[in-house]
Amino acid sequence: MPTARVFNGLVPQKEVSWKFLISGCLRQGRPLKALAMYAEMQKDVSICPCKHTFVTLLKACAKTKNLRTGSEVHAKIERTGWIDRDVFIGSSLIDMYAKCGRLDKAQKVFDKLLLWNVITWNALMARYAQHDLGHEV
């Protein structure tokens, strides 16, 4: 794979390089590969994902219904403090938990957010509707 050869030639491999590789895998419809790249990235403890990488990872977890990795990503997000400041991360967490069948966790994330907007409300309401819980919507 030419992309992997180029990436492997980058020294040092920085977070931005990983971000583009992971998001590229997801855009190509390869969410499992995106999560595999994240696992590789985690071998370098000096690299912490940025908020855009977190959002991409949560989308990959939602597409693959990978609750374990999604919960691990959520724990990392909690440590960064971004969940309190970024509606895209909050709505991505809500979406991931709901698509993994954990509406209870999606609701808890929503309740913890400091800021609600149309994105976060829609993320939660759409998932309740998708699970035929119209009364919750």
N, C-alpha and C positions, 0 to 999 in steps of 0.2 A: 504494500500500500504506500504510494508516494507521500501522502500526508504524514504518515507515521515516521518515515525516514527523515523528512524535514524537521518534524517535531523532535525526534530523538537527537538530531544534530544541534539543537538549541542548547547552549550552555551559558548561564544556568537556565533551567526551565522555570519560568516565573508564573505567577498566578494568572496573568493575562493570557499567556500561551495556553494554559490548561483551560481557561474560560472559553476561548475560541474553539479549542478541540472538542470540549464537552458539548458546547452549543451546536457545533457543526454536526456532531453525531446525532443529536436530537432532531435537528432540521432535516437530516437525511432519513428520518424515520427509524433510527437505531437507538432507542432509549436504553436498551440493555448495554450497548457499547458505551453510551454516555456514562452509565453507572460504573462500568468497568474502568473507564478512564478516571473517574472520581476516586475509585479504590486505589488506582496507581498514584494519583496525586497525593493521597493521604499518607503514602510511604515517606514523603518529605514533610516532617512535622513543622518545618519553618514556613510552609505555605498555608495560608488561611484563605478560604474562598471569599470572594467579594459578594456583595448582595446580588449581583446579576447571575453569578454562578449558582448561588443558593436557589434562586428562582428557577433556573434551568434544571437543577437537580430535582427540585420538588415536582416539576413537570414530568421529568423522566420517571420518578417514583409513582406519580399518579397514573401515567400511561401503562406502567408495568404492574400496578397495584402492589408495589413493594413497600409495605408498611414499616418493615424493620429499618431499611435504609432511610426512609422518610422520617422516622422517629429520631434516628441518629442525626440527620441533618437538622431537624428541629432543635435538638439539644445544643448543637453548635451555634445555631442562630440565637438561641436564648443566651448563650455565653457572650455573644457579640453585642447584645442589646438592640439589634436592628428590628426585632419584632415590635418594639415600642415605637419605632420611628418611621417605619416603611410600610405603606399600605400594600405595595406589590408583594412583599414577603408575606405579610399577613394574609392576603387573599390567596396566595399560592399555597400556604399552609392549609387554609380552609379547604381549598379545592382538593389538595392531595389527600387529606384525611377523609373527606367525603367520598372521593372516588375509590378509596380503599375500604369503604364501608363503615367508617368510624365517624358518623355524624356527631356523636357525643364529643369526640375530640375536636372536631371542626367547630362546634358551638363553644367549647372552652377557649379555643384560640380567639374566636370572635369576641367573646366576653372580656378577654384580657387586653385586647387592643386599646390603645389610648386614643386612636383616631379612627372613626368609621366614615366611609364615604360611599359613593355609588358602587365602587369596585368591590369593597368588602361586603356590602349588603347584597349585591348581585351574586357574588361568589357563594354566599351561604344560602340565599333563597333559591338559586338555581339547583343546588344540590338537594335541598329538601323536596323541591318539585320533582326532580329526577327520581327520587326514592318514594314517590307517591305520598308525600306528607304535606299535602296542600294546606292542612290546618296550621302547620308550622310556618308556612310561607306567609 
